[in-house]
């Protein structure tokens, strides 16, 4: 005997949701969401924006060091190419 599952209204449900057959493609409906309003108190929004601003500081520091590293690597590469080209012209 199978176990019966009941929803909140008390109606009997199947023990498992129906499964698609093997080898058959499963398609899902594409849904879009449009946000039309956010109900948030003003000072909560201000606090959120301040936290958001503070959270960008470590990200900017990280991006700065990545940029410095890229400039360093590209300058070393170009210096090597320049030295190699100068050696060919002598």
Short mmCIF file of the C-alpha atoms (twelve columns), coordinates in Angstrom:
data_MODEL
# 
_entry.id   MODEL 
# 
loop_
_atom_site.group_PDB 
_atom_site.id 
_atom_site.type_symbol 
_atom_site.label_atom_id 
_atom_site.label_alt_id 
_atom_site.label_comp_id 
_atom_site.label_asym_id 
_atom_site.label_seq_id 
_atom_site.Cartn_x 
_atom_site.Cartn_y 
_atom_site.Cartn_z 
_atom_site.pdbx_PDB_model_num 
ATOM 1  C CA . UNK A 1  0.000  0.000  0.000   1 
ATOM 2  C CA . UNK A 2  1.365  3.433  -0.959  1 
ATOM 3  C CA . UNK A 3  1.575  6.310  1.448   1 
ATOM 4  C CA . UNK A 4  -0.984 9.024  0.836   1 
ATOM 5  C CA . UNK A 5  0.130  12.649 0.762   1 
ATOM 6  C CA . UNK A 6  -2.316 15.428 1.517   1 
ATOM 7  C CA . UNK A 7  -2.200 19.094 0.555   1 
ATOM 8  C CA . UNK A 8  -3.234 21.921 2.899   1 
ATOM 9  C CA . UNK A 9  -6.899 21.547 1.940   1 
ATOM 10 C CA . UNK A 10 -6.814 17.858 2.857   1 
ATOM 11 C CA . UNK A 11 -7.112 16.473 -0.665  1 
ATOM 12 C CA . UNK A 12 -5.150 13.307 -1.405  1 
ATOM 13 C CA . UNK A 13 -2.169 13.830 -3.678  1 
ATOM 14 C CA . UNK A 14 -0.083 11.457 -5.769  1 
ATOM 15 C CA . UNK A 15 3.009  10.239 -3.887  1 
ATOM 16 C CA . UNK A 16 5.346  11.704 -6.491  1 
ATOM 17 C CA . UNK A 17 4.928  14.342 -9.170  1 
ATOM 18 C CA . UNK A 18 4.565  12.910 -12.675 1 
ATOM 19 C CA . UNK A 19 7.900  12.425 -14.384 1 
ATOM 20 C CA . UNK A 20 8.514  12.971 -18.084 1 
ATOM 21 C CA . UNK A 21 9.240  9.844  -20.111 1 
ATOM 22 C CA . UNK A 22 12.814 8.822  -20.716 1 
ATOM 23 C CA . UNK A 23 14.369 10.448 -23.775 1 
ATOM 24 C CA . UNK A 24 11.645 13.054 -24.109 1 
ATOM 25 C CA . UNK A 25 12.799 16.669 -23.925 1 
ATOM 26 C CA . UNK A 26 11.577 18.671 -20.973 1 
ATOM 27 C CA . UNK A 27 10.503 22.209 -21.781 1 
ATOM 28 C CA . UNK A 28 9.988  24.908 -19.221 1 
ATOM 29 C CA . UNK A 29 7.850  27.968 -19.698 1 
ATOM 30 C CA . UNK A 30 9.909  31.143 -19.776 1 
ATOM 31 C CA . UNK A 31 8.593  33.761 -17.432 1 
ATOM 32 C CA . UNK A 32 9.610  37.379 -17.101 1 
ATOM 33 C CA . UNK A 33 9.420  39.451 -13.959 1 
ATOM 34 C CA . UNK A 34 8.936  43.213 -13.961 1 
ATOM 35 C CA . UNK A 35 9.439  45.038 -10.671 1 
ATOM 36 C CA . UNK A 36 7.085  47.998 -10.516 1 
ATOM 37 C CA . UNK A 37 7.471  49.129 -6.918  1 
ATOM 38 C CA . UNK A 38 9.634  48.578 -3.863  1 
ATOM 39 C CA . UNK A 39 8.048  49.483 -0.547  1 
ATOM 40 C CA . UNK A 40 10.911 50.376 1.762   1 
ATOM 41 C CA . UNK A 41 11.142 53.067 4.423   1 
ATOM 42 C CA . UNK A 42 13.330 56.035 3.491   1 
ATOM 43 C CA . UNK A 43 15.893 55.616 6.278   1 
ATOM 44 C CA . UNK A 44 16.184 51.900 5.596   1 
ATOM 45 C CA . UNK A 45 16.962 52.776 1.976   1 
ATOM 46 C CA . UNK A 46 19.570 55.314 3.128   1 
ATOM 47 C CA . UNK A 47 21.200 52.719 5.406   1 
ATOM 48 C CA . UNK A 48 21.182 50.186 2.563   1 
ATOM 49 C CA . UNK A 49 22.855 52.659 0.190   1 
ATOM 50 C CA . UNK A 50 25.523 53.537 2.780   1 
ATOM 51 C CA . UNK A 51 26.297 49.842 3.312   1 
ATOM 52 C CA . UNK A 52 26.381 49.365 -0.448  1 
ATOM 53 C CA . UNK A 53 28.861 52.240 -0.791  1 
ATOM 54 C CA . UNK A 54 31.092 50.882 1.971   1 
ATOM 55 C CA . UNK A 55 31.020 47.430 0.348   1 
ATOM 56 C CA . UNK A 56 32.453 48.876 -2.879  1 
ATOM 57 C CA . UNK A 57 35.684 49.970 -1.156  1 
ATOM 58 C CA . UNK A 58 37.301 46.491 -1.042  1 
ATOM 59 C CA . UNK A 59 36.142 45.857 -4.604  1 
ATOM 60 C CA . UNK A 60 37.804 49.065 -5.800  1 
ATOM 61 C CA . UNK A 61 41.031 48.183 -3.970  1 
ATOM 62 C CA . UNK A 62 41.021 44.760 -5.609  1 
ATOM 63 C CA . UNK A 63 40.360 46.235 -9.059  1 
ATOM 64 C CA . UNK A 64 43.163 48.754 -8.492  1 
ATOM 65 C CA . UNK A 65 45.699 46.006 -7.775  1 
ATOM 66 C CA . UNK A 66 44.509 43.973 -10.750 1 
ATOM 67 C CA . UNK A 67 44.973 47.062 -12.934 1 
ATOM 68 C CA . UNK A 68 48.458 47.704 -11.529 1 
ATOM 69 C CA . UNK A 69 49.360 44.071 -12.229 1 
ATOM 70 C CA . UNK A 70 48.114 44.293 -15.806 1 
ATOM 71 C CA . UNK A 71 50.023 47.519 -16.425 1 
ATOM 72 C CA . UNK A 72 53.159 45.959 -14.928 1 
ATOM 73 C CA . UNK A 73 52.873 42.820 -17.074 1 
ATOM 74 C CA . UNK A 74 52.173 44.756 -20.258 1 
ATOM 75 C CA . UNK A 75 55.067 47.160 -19.617 1 
ATOM 76 C CA . UNK A 76 57.429 44.256 -18.991 1 
ATOM 77 C CA . UNK A 77 56.244 42.577 -22.210 1 
ATOM 78 C CA . UNK A 78 56.661 45.751 -24.241 1 
ATOM 79 C CA . UNK A 79 60.077 46.417 -22.690 1 
ATOM 80 C CA . UNK A 80 61.144 42.911 -23.701 1 
ATOM 81 C CA . UNK A 81 59.846 43.400 -27.247 1 
ATOM 82 C CA . UNK A 82 61.617 46.765 -27.435 1 
ATOM 83 C CA . UNK A 83 64.890 45.267 -26.219 1 
ATOM 84 C CA . UNK A 84 64.603 42.434 -28.720 1 
ATOM 85 C CA . UNK A 85 63.917 44.837 -31.588 1 
ATOM 86 C CA . UNK A 86 66.789 47.106 -30.528 1 
ATOM 87 C CA . UNK A 87 69.134 44.120 -30.504 1 
ATOM 88 C CA . UNK A 88 68.138 43.283 -34.107 1 
ATOM 89 C CA . UNK A 89 68.950 46.775 -35.392 1 
ATOM 90 C CA . UNK A 90 72.525 46.891 -34.073 1 
# 
